Amino acid sequence: MSLGLAAATLLLLPGFCVSAGPPKTSVSEDQETVLLVWHSDGADPPNCWTSFQIGGCRVTGDRGEFRWTDGVLFRHLDVVNAGDASLPREPRPPGQKWIWFQIQSPTMTPRLAEYEGVYNLTFSYREDSDIFLPPGYLVPNALLDYFPQAANAVPLDASAARRRGCLSWVVSHWSEKLERVTLYNALKDHVPVDLYGDAGKAIPPGKDAVVELLRDYQFYLALENAQHTDYITEKLWNAVLAGTIPVVLGPSRENYERYLPPEAFVHVDDFPTVRDLARYLLKVRDDPVLLETHLGWRRKYSVYRPAKWDEYYCVACEVVRLRRGRTDVVRNLEAWYFS
């Protein structure tokens, strides 16, 4: 089981830290664990306890501390693009854990084969990573009293009122070769689609601008740029937060159902043709009973979105702390990530 992951009902509820087995050595409560972020952006490191109630951990971006840190986190794209500064030149201190960190899809992950046997832990969007933290997840309202970040979880509005717009899509990476663009081009012939981003209308300025924009629409095209196991990005959670029904293209329906109730989204694979998909969307929009079916589940849940990047670093530090005394080597990194 991945560290940083636990299950609640049928949905994923990361944030409660569960170990695959007890550490081989005990971890003293006052023994600080230090995580070095190798390619730091220069921002002030987070206080893991104040921000996320993760104790015994300190995050630093100071490479001068390399020799005595317990773990080092390497963002894969920074490593492959950094040339001579990609990895430390000094020998790795005994017991220090190197963490491979990547949230992009395999399609956007080059040169993995060069790093076989280099790392000790994986950290990605995949549920079977050693460290797993998705861009968002549901928290049952009945469990909020037990959720450390309850104050930052957003209760969901279950309103099934008809909205001004029918269907929208916000897209930044446009390529006619992508399956999502092919889907859009076919779908817009059957149902009106308001397009925003680099290929359409400008997104209004402001924090959470995309979520606010989507509140005007009944449906949103949450279309991933690649289809891989567990690759479900913030696109889905923008729709959920906005109270619009996500129309998803990505991994299988079963994969999405690990994160949302089955009625919470419309999967493009559920329909034999794009025309059938469009007909269903128009039917739902005009049917209060169907709208309630797709939105009523929201009364029981809140959404939590981990803070980039601070929470990711603190969770990684906590896992290093829990696994002190255990040293594994990540082998077959490329084969696993592309599986």
TORKOL-4160 file (C-alpha; in steps of 0.2 Angstrom, whole numbers, padded with zeros to 4 digits, m for minus):
339
<pt num="1" X="0000" Y="0000" Z="0000"/>
<pt num="2" X="0006" Y="0017" Z="m0004"/>
<pt num="3" X="0011" Y="0028" Z="0010"/>
<pt num="4" X="0001" Y="0044" Z="0012"/>
<pt num="5" X="m0015" Y="0034" Z="0007"/>
<pt num="6" X="m0030" Y="0027" Z="0015"/>
<pt num="7" X="m0047" Y="0022" Z="0009"/>
<pt num="8" X="m0064" Y="0028" Z="0015"/>
<pt num="9" X="m0079" Y="0019" Z="0008"/>
<pt num="10" X="m0075" Y="0016" Z="m0010"/>
<pt num="11" X="m0066" Y="0032" Z="m0013"/>
<pt num="12" X="m0048" Y="0037" Z="m0010"/>
<pt num="13" X="m0045" Y="0048" Z="0005"/>
<pt num="14" X="m0026" Y="0052" Z="0005"/>
<pt num="15" X="m0019" Y="0062" Z="0019"/>
<pt num="16" X="m0020" Y="0049" Z="0033"/>
<pt num="17" X="m0003" Y="0041" Z="0033"/>
<pt num="18" X="m0003" Y="0022" Z="0032"/>
<pt num="19" X="0012" Y="0012" Z="0032"/>
<pt num="20" X="0015" Y="m0004" Z="0022"/>
<pt num="21" X="0023" Y="m0011" Z="0037"/>
<pt num="22" X="0031" Y="m0005" Z="0053"/>
<pt num="23" X="0048" Y="0003" Z="0051"/>
<pt num="24" X="0062" Y="m0008" Z="0056"/>
<pt num="25" X="0069" Y="0005" Z="0068"/>
<pt num="26" X="0058" Y="0016" Z="0080"/>
<pt num="27" X="0056" Y="0034" Z="0076"/>
<pt num="28" X="0059" Y="0046" Z="0090"/>
<pt num="29" X="0046" Y="0059" Z="0092"/>
<pt num="30" X="0059" Y="0072" Z="0094"/>
<pt num="31" X="0071" Y="0066" Z="0080"/>
<pt num="32" X="0069" Y="0078" Z="0066"/>
<pt num="33" X="0068" Y="0072" Z="0048"/>
<pt num="34" X="0075" Y="0084" Z="0035"/>
<pt num="35" X="0070" Y="0083" Z="0017"/>
<pt num="36" X="0080" Y="0093" Z="0004"/>
<pt num="37" X="0071" Y="0098" Z="m0012"/>
<pt num="38" X="0085" Y="0098" Z="m0025"/>
<pt num="39" X="0078" Y="0110" Z="m0038"/>
<pt num="40" X="0071" Y="0122" Z="m0026"/>
<pt num="41" X="0062" Y="0138" Z="m0033"/>
<pt num="42" X="0069" Y="0149" Z="m0019"/>
<pt num="43" X="0053" Y="0151" Z="m0010"/>
<pt num="44" X="0053" Y="0150" Z="0009"/>
<pt num="45" X="0051" Y="0131" Z="0014"/>
<pt num="46" X="0034" Y="0126" Z="0022"/>
<pt num="47" X="0032" Y="0124" Z="0041"/>
<pt num="48" X="0025" Y="0106" Z="0040"/>
<pt num="49" X="0017" Y="0106" Z="0057"/>
<pt num="50" X="0009" Y="0124" Z="0056"/>
<pt num="51" X="0002" Y="0121" Z="0039"/>
<pt num="52" X="m0002" Y="0102" Z="0038"/>
<pt num="53" X="0000" Y="0095" Z="0056"/>
<pt num="54" X="0014" Y="0085" Z="0050"/>
<pt num="55" X="0026" Y="0084" Z="0065"/>
<pt num="56" X="0045" Y="0080" Z="0066"/>
<pt num="57" X="0048" Y="0086" Z="0048"/>
<pt num="58" X="0058" Y="0100" Z="0041"/>
<pt num="59" X="0059" Y="0105" Z="0022"/>
<pt num="60" X="0074" Y="0114" Z="0015"/>
<pt num="61" X="0080" Y="0120" Z="m0002"/>
<pt num="62" X="0098" Y="0123" Z="0004"/>
<pt num="63" X="0110" Y="0111" Z="m0005"/>
<pt num="64" X="0123" Y="0115" Z="0008"/>
<pt num="65" X="0113" Y="0103" Z="0019"/>
<pt num="66" X="0114" Y="0088" Z="0007"/>
<pt num="67" X="0126" Y="0078" Z="0018"/>
<pt num="68" X="0115" Y="0077" Z="0033"/>
<pt num="69" X="0097" Y="0077" Z="0026"/>
<pt num="70" X="0087" Y="0061" Z="0027"/>
<pt num="71" X="0079" Y="0062" Z="0010"/>
<pt num="72" X="0081" Y="0072" Z="m0006"/>
<pt num="73" X="0067" Y="0075" Z="m0018"/>
<pt num="74" X="0070" Y="0076" Z="m0037"/>
<pt num="75" X="0057" Y="0083" Z="m0049"/>
<pt num="76" X="0060" Y="0072" Z="m0064"/>
<pt num="77" X="0058" Y="0086" Z="m0078"/>
<pt num="78" X="0070" Y="0097" Z="m0068"/>
<pt num="79" X="0083" Y="0083" Z="m0067"/>
<pt num="80" X="0082" Y="0079" Z="m0086"/>
<pt num="81" X="0083" Y="0098" Z="m0090"/>
<pt num="82" X="0097" Y="0103" Z="m0078"/>
<pt num="83" X="0112" Y="0096" Z="m0087"/>
<pt num="84" X="0127" Y="0094" Z="m0076"/>
<pt num="85" X="0117" Y="0100" Z="m0061"/>
<pt num="86" X="0104" Y="0086" Z="m0063"/>
<pt num="87" X="0110" Y="0075" Z="m0048"/>
<pt num="88" X="0122" Y="0078" Z="m0033"/>
<pt num="89" X="0140" Y="0074" Z="m0037"/>
<pt num="90" X="0144" Y="0070" Z="m0019"/>
<pt num="91" X="0142" Y="0052" Z="m0013"/>
<pt num="92" X="0125" Y="0048" Z="m0006"/>
<pt num="93" X="0126" Y="0048" Z="0013"/>
<pt num="94" X="0121" Y="0031" Z="0020"/>
<pt num="95" X="0103" Y="0029" Z="0023"/>
<pt num="96" X="0098" Y="0044" Z="0013"/>
<pt num="97" X="0083" Y="0041" Z="0002"/>
<pt num="98" X="0081" Y="0049" Z="m0015"/>
<pt num="99" X="0063" Y="0052" Z="m0021"/>
<pt num="100" X="0058" Y="0052" Z="m0039"/>
<pt num="101" X="0044" Y="0065" Z="m0041"/>
<pt num="102" X="0033" Y="0067" Z="m0056"/>
<pt num="103" X="0015" Y="0072" Z="m0059"/>
<pt num="104" X="0016" Y="0073" Z="m0078"/>
<pt num="105" X="0009" Y="0059" Z="m0088"/>
<pt num="106" X="0021" Y="0046" Z="m0095"/>
<pt num="107" X="0019" Y="0054" Z="m0112"/>
<pt num="108" X="0027" Y="0069" Z="m0105"/>
<pt num="109" X="0041" Y="0060" Z="m0096"/>
<pt num="110" X="0057" Y="0057" Z="m0106"/>
<pt num="111" X="0073" Y="0048" Z="m0102"/>
<pt num="112" X="0067" Y="0037" Z="m0088"/>
<pt num="113" X="0078" Y="0022" Z="m0093"/>
<pt num="114" X="0093" Y="0033" Z="m0088"/>
<pt num="115" X="0088" Y="0033" Z="m0070"/>
<pt num="116" X="0085" Y="0015" Z="m0067"/>
<pt num="117" X="0091" Y="0010" Z="m0049"/>
<pt num="118" X="0095" Y="0028" Z="m0044"/>
<pt num="119" X="0080" Y="0031" Z="m0033"/>
<pt num="120" X="0073" Y="0024" Z="m0017"/>
<pt num="121" X="0055" Y="0030" Z="m0018"/>
<pt num="122" X="0043" Y="0035" Z="m0031"/>
<pt num="123" X="0031" Y="0050" Z="m0029"/>
<pt num="124" X="0017" Y="0053" Z="m0042"/>
<pt num="125" X="m0001" Y="0054" Z="m0046"/>
<pt num="126" X="m0002" Y="0035" Z="m0047"/>
<pt num="127" X="m0010" Y="0026" Z="m0033"/>
<pt num="128" X="0003" Y="0012" Z="m0033"/>
<pt num="129" X="0018" Y="0025" Z="m0030"/>
<pt num="130" X="0027" Y="0023" Z="m0014"/>
<pt num="131" X="0020" Y="0041" Z="m0010"/>
<pt num="132" X="0004" Y="0045" Z="m0017"/>
<pt num="133" X="m0005" Y="0062" Z="m0017"/>
<pt num="134" X="m0018" Y="0066" Z="m0030"/>
<pt num="135" X="m0023" Y="0084" Z="m0035"/>
<pt num="136" X="m0039" Y="0083" Z="m0026"/>
<pt num="137" X="m0050" Y="0071" Z="m0017"/>
<pt num="138" X="m0067" Y="0069" Z="m0008"/>
<pt num="139" X="m0069" Y="0069" Z="0010"/>
<pt num="140" X="m0085" Y="0062" Z="0017"/>
<pt num="141" X="m0093" Y="0075" Z="0028"/>
<pt num="142" X="m0096" Y="0062" Z="0041"/>
<pt num="143" X="m0077" Y="0060" Z="0043"/>
<pt num="144" X="m0072" Y="0079" Z="0043"/>
<pt num="145" X="m0070" Y="0078" Z="0062"/>
<pt num="146" X="m0056" Y="0066" Z="0059"/>
<pt num="147" X="m0048" Y="0075" Z="0044"/>
<pt num="148" X="m0033" Y="0085" Z="0049"/>
<pt num="149" X="m0036" Y="0098" Z="0035"/>
<pt num="150" X="m0055" Y="0099" Z="0038"/>
<pt num="151" X="m0054" Y="0118" Z="0039"/>
<pt num="152" X="m0047" Y="0119" Z="0021"/>
<pt num="153" X="m0060" Y="0106" Z="0014"/>
<pt num="154" X="m0074" Y="0114" Z="0003"/>
<pt num="155" X="m0092" Y="0108" Z="0006"/>
<pt num="156" X="m0100" Y="0104" Z="m0010"/>
<pt num="157" X="m0116" Y="0113" Z="m0016"/>
<pt num="158" X="m0129" Y="0101" Z="m0023"/>
<pt num="159" X="m0140" Y="0113" Z="m0032"/>
<pt num="160" X="m0147" Y="0106" Z="m0048"/>
<pt num="161" X="m0153" Y="0123" Z="m0055"/>
<pt num="162" X="m0152" Y="0125" Z="m0074"/>
<pt num="163" X="m0136" Y="0135" Z="m0078"/>
<pt num="164" X="m0134" Y="0149" Z="m0091"/>
<pt num="165" X="m0122" Y="0139" Z="m0102"/>
<pt num="166" X="m0123" Y="0121" Z="m0107"/>
<pt num="167" X="m0105" Y="0115" Z="m0110"/>
<pt num="168" X="m0088" Y="0123" Z="m0109"/>
<pt num="169" X="m0069" Y="0118" Z="m0111"/>
<pt num="170" X="m0054" Y="0127" Z="m0105"/>
<pt num="171" X="m0038" Y="0121" Z="m0114"/>
<pt num="172" X="m0020" Y="0127" Z="m0114"/>
<pt num="173" X="m0012" Y="0113" Z="m0125"/>
<pt num="174" X="m0020" Y="0112" Z="m0142"/>
<pt num="175" X="m0014" Y="0099" Z="m0154"/>
<pt num="176" X="m0025" Y="0091" Z="m0168"/>
<pt num="177" X="m0016" Y="0075" Z="m0164"/>
<pt num="178" X="m0023" Y="0074" Z="m0147"/>
<pt num="179" X="m0039" Y="0063" Z="m0144"/>
<pt num="180" X="m0047" Y="0076" Z="m0134"/>
<pt num="181" X="m0046" Y="0089" Z="m0149"/>
<pt num="182" X="m0053" Y="0076" Z="m0160"/>
<pt num="183" X="m0068" Y="0073" Z="m0148"/>
<pt num="184" X="m0071" Y="0092" Z="m0146"/>
<pt num="185" X="m0071" Y="0094" Z="m0165"/>
<pt num="186" X="m0084" Y="0080" Z="m0167"/>
<pt num="187" X="m0094" Y="0086" Z="m0151"/>
<pt num="188" X="m0097" Y="0104" Z="m0156"/>
<pt num="189" X="m0107" Y="0099" Z="m0171"/>
<pt num="190" X="m0120" Y="0092" Z="m0160"/>
<pt num="191" X="m0120" Y="0103" Z="m0144"/>
<pt num="192" X="m0114" Y="0121" Z="m0141"/>
<pt num="193" X="m0097" Y="0121" Z="m0133"/>
<pt num="194" X="m0089" Y="0137" Z="m0126"/>
<pt num="195" X="m0070" Y="0136" Z="m0128"/>
<pt num="196" X="m0058" Y="0146" Z="m0117"/>
<pt num="197" X="m0039" Y="0147" Z="m0115"/>
<pt num="198" X="m0026" Y="0147" Z="m0129"/>
<pt num="199" X="m0038" Y="0141" Z="m0142"/>
<pt num="200" X="m0053" Y="0151" Z="m0137"/>
<pt num="201" X="m0059" Y="0165" Z="m0127"/>
<pt num="202" X="m0048" Y="0173" Z="m0113"/>
<pt num="203" X="m0050" Y="0167" Z="m0096"/>
<pt num="204" X="m0055" Y="0181" Z="m0084"/>
<pt num="205" X="m0041" Y="0186" Z="m0072"/>
<pt num="206" X="m0041" Y="0182" Z="m0053"/>
<pt num="207" X="m0038" Y="0167" Z="m0041"/>
<pt num="208" X="m0049" Y="0152" Z="m0045"/>
<pt num="209" X="m0054" Y="0160" Z="m0061"/>
<pt num="210" X="m0057" Y="0144" Z="m0070"/>
<pt num="211" X="m0068" Y="0137" Z="m0056"/>
<pt num="212" X="m0078" Y="0153" Z="m0056"/>
<pt num="213" X="m0080" Y="0152" Z="m0075"/>
<pt num="214" X="m0087" Y="0135" Z="m0074"/>
<pt num="215" X="m0100" Y="0139" Z="m0062"/>
<pt num="216" X="m0110" Y="0146" Z="m0077"/>
<pt num="217" X="m0111" Y="0129" Z="m0085"/>
<pt num="218" X="m0120" Y="0113" Z="m0083"/>
<pt num="219" X="m0106" Y="0102" Z="m0090"/>
<pt num="220" X="m0087" Y="0104" Z="m0092"/>
<pt num="221" X="m0076" Y="0094" Z="m0103"/>
<pt num="222" X="m0062" Y="0087" Z="m0091"/>
<pt num="223" X="m0052" Y="0080" Z="m0105"/>
<pt num="224" X="m0034" Y="0074" Z="m0101"/>
<pt num="225" X="m0021" Y="0076" Z="m0114"/>
<pt num="226" X="m0015" Y="0058" Z="m0112"/>
<pt num="227" X="m0024" Y="0042" Z="m0106"/>
<pt num="228" X="m0014" Y="0033" Z="m0093"/>
<pt num="229" X="m0018" Y="0023" Z="m0077"/>
<pt num="230" X="m0023" Y="0035" Z="m0063"/>
<pt num="231" X="m0019" Y="0051" Z="m0074"/>
<pt num="232" X="m0033" Y="0062" Z="m0068"/>
<pt num="233" X="m0028" Y="0080" Z="m0066"/>
<pt num="234" X="m0035" Y="0096" Z="m0058"/>
<pt num="235" X="m0047" Y="0098" Z="m0073"/>
<pt num="236" X="m0059" Y="0085" Z="m0064"/>
<pt num="237" X="m0058" Y="0094" Z="m0048"/>
<pt num="238" X="m0061" Y="0111" Z="m0055"/>
<pt num="239" X="m0077" Y="0105" Z="m0062"/>
<pt num="240" X="m0082" Y="0096" Z="m0045"/>
<pt num="241" X="m0078" Y="0112" Z="m0036"/>
<pt num="242" X="m0089" Y="0123" Z="m0048"/>
<pt num="243" X="m0104" Y="0111" Z="m0046"/>
<pt num="244" X="m0104" Y="0107" Z="m0065"/>
<pt num="245" X="m0105" Y="0089" Z="m0071"/>
<pt num="246" X="m0088" Y="0084" Z="m0078"/>
<pt num="247" X="m0088" Y="0075" Z="m0095"/>
<pt num="248" X="m0071" Y="0065" Z="m0094"/>
<pt num="249" X="m0059" Y="0058" Z="m0106"/>
<pt num="250" X="m0044" Y="0049" Z="m0097"/>
<pt num="251" X="m0042" Y="0032" Z="m0089"/>
<pt num="252" X="m0056" Y="0020" Z="m0088"/>
<pt num="253" X="m0073" Y="0023" Z="m0079"/>
<pt num="254" X="m0067" Y="0011" Z="m0065"/>
<pt num="255" X="m0052" Y="0021" Z="m0062"/>
<pt num="256" X="m0062" Y="0037" Z="m0060"/>
<pt num="257" X="m0074" Y="0028" Z="m0048"/>
<pt num="258" X="m0059" Y="0027" Z="m0036"/>
<pt num="259" X="m0061" Y="0046" Z="m0034"/>
<pt num="260" X="m0079" Y="0049" Z="m0037"/>
<pt num="261" X="m0096" Y="0041" Z="m0036"/>
<pt num="262" X="m0101" Y="0033" Z="m0052"/>
<pt num="263" X="m0115" Y="0046" Z="m0055"/>
<pt num="264" X="m0104" Y="0061" Z="m0052"/>
<pt num="265" X="m0097" Y="0061" Z="m0070"/>
<pt num="266" X="m0101" Y="0057" Z="m0088"/>
<pt num="267" X="m0087" Y="0046" Z="m0096"/>
<pt num="268" X="m0086" Y="0047" Z="m0115"/>
<pt num="269" X="m0083" Y="0028" Z="m0116"/>
<pt num="270" X="m0101" Y="0025" Z="m0110"/>
<pt num="271" X="m0107" Y="0030" Z="m0127"/>
<pt num="272" X="m0105" Y="0022" Z="m0144"/>
<pt num="273" X="m0104" Y="0038" Z="m0153"/>
<pt num="274" X="m0101" Y="0056" Z="m0150"/>
<pt num="275" X="m0119" Y="0060" Z="m0156"/>
<pt num="276" X="m0125" Y="0048" Z="m0142"/>
<pt num="277" X="m0115" Y="0058" Z="m0129"/>
<pt num="278" X="m0121" Y="0074" Z="m0135"/>
<pt num="279" X="m0139" Y="0068" Z="m0135"/>
<pt num="280" X="m0137" Y="0062" Z="m0117"/>
<pt num="281" X="m0130" Y="0079" Z="m0111"/>
<pt num="282" X="m0144" Y="0089" Z="m0119"/>
<pt num="283" X="m0157" Y="0076" Z="m0111"/>
<pt num="284" X="m0149" Y="0078" Z="m0094"/>
<pt num="285" X="m0149" Y="0097" Z="m0095"/>
<pt num="286" X="m0168" Y="0097" Z="m0098"/>
<pt num="287" X="m0172" Y="0084" Z="m0085"/>
<pt num="288" X="m0173" Y="0089" Z="m0067"/>
<pt num="289" X="m0173" Y="0071" Z="m0061"/>
<pt num="290" X="m0157" Y="0067" Z="m0071"/>
<pt num="291" X="m0149" Y="0082" Z="m0065"/>
<pt num="292" X="m0152" Y="0077" Z="m0047"/>
<pt num="293" X="m0145" Y="0060" Z="m0051"/>
<pt num="294" X="m0129" Y="0068" Z="m0056"/>
<pt num="295" X="m0128" Y="0081" Z="m0043"/>
<pt num="296" X="m0137" Y="0074" Z="m0027"/>
<pt num="297" X="m0122" Y="0064" Z="m0021"/>
<pt num="298" X="m0113" Y="0081" Z="m0017"/>
<pt num="299" X="m0123" Y="0084" Z="m0001"/>
<pt num="300" X="m0112" Y="0071" Z="0008"/>
<pt num="301" X="m0095" Y="0077" Z="0003"/>
<pt num="302" X="m0082" Y="0090" Z="0003"/>
<pt num="303" X="m0067" Y="0092" Z="m0008"/>
<pt num="304" X="m0049" Y="0094" Z="m0002"/>
<pt num="305" X="m0035" Y="0100" Z="m0014"/>
<pt num="306" X="m0017" Y="0098" Z="m0008"/>
<pt num="307" X="m0007" Y="0114" Z="m0008"/>
<pt num="308" X="0006" Y="0115" Z="m0021"/>
<pt num="309" X="0020" Y="0112" Z="m0018"/>
<pt num="310" X="0022" Y="0114" Z="0000"/>
<pt num="311" X="0010" Y="0100" Z="0005"/>
<pt num="312" X="0018" Y="0088" Z="m0007"/>
<pt num="313" X="0035" Y="0091" Z="0001"/>
<pt num="314" X="0029" Y="0089" Z="0019"/>
<pt num="315" X="0020" Y="0072" Z="0014"/>
<pt num="316" X="0036" Y="0066" Z="0006"/>
<pt num="317" X="0046" Y="0071" Z="0022"/>
<pt num="318" X="0034" Y="0062" Z="0033"/>
<pt num="319" X="0036" Y="0046" Z="0022"/>
<pt num="320" X="0054" Y="0047" Z="0024"/>
<pt num="321" X="0053" Y="0049" Z="0042"/>
<pt num="322" X="0041" Y="0034" Z="0044"/>
<pt num="323" X="0053" Y="0023" Z="0033"/>
<pt num="324" X="0069" Y="0028" Z="0042"/>
<pt num="325" X="0079" Y="0012" Z="0043"/>
<pt num="326" X="0072" Y="0004" Z="0027"/>
<pt num="327" X="0081" Y="0007" Z="0011"/>
<pt num="328" X="0073" Y="0000" Z="m0005"/>
<pt num="329" X="0079" Y="0003" Z="m0023"/>
<pt num="330" X="0067" Y="0008" Z="m0037"/>
<pt num="331" X="0069" Y="m0004" Z="m0052"/>
<pt num="332" X="0060" Y="m0005" Z="m0068"/>
<pt num="333" X="0055" Y="0013" Z="m0066"/>
<pt num="334" X="0051" Y="0015" Z="m0085"/>
<pt num="335" X="0041" Y="m0001" Z="m0086"/>
<pt num="336" X="0031" Y="0003" Z="m0071"/>
<pt num="337" X="0027" Y="0021" Z="m0075"/>
<pt num="338" X="0021" Y="0016" Z="m0093"/>
<pt num="339" X="0011" Y="0002" Z="m0087"/>
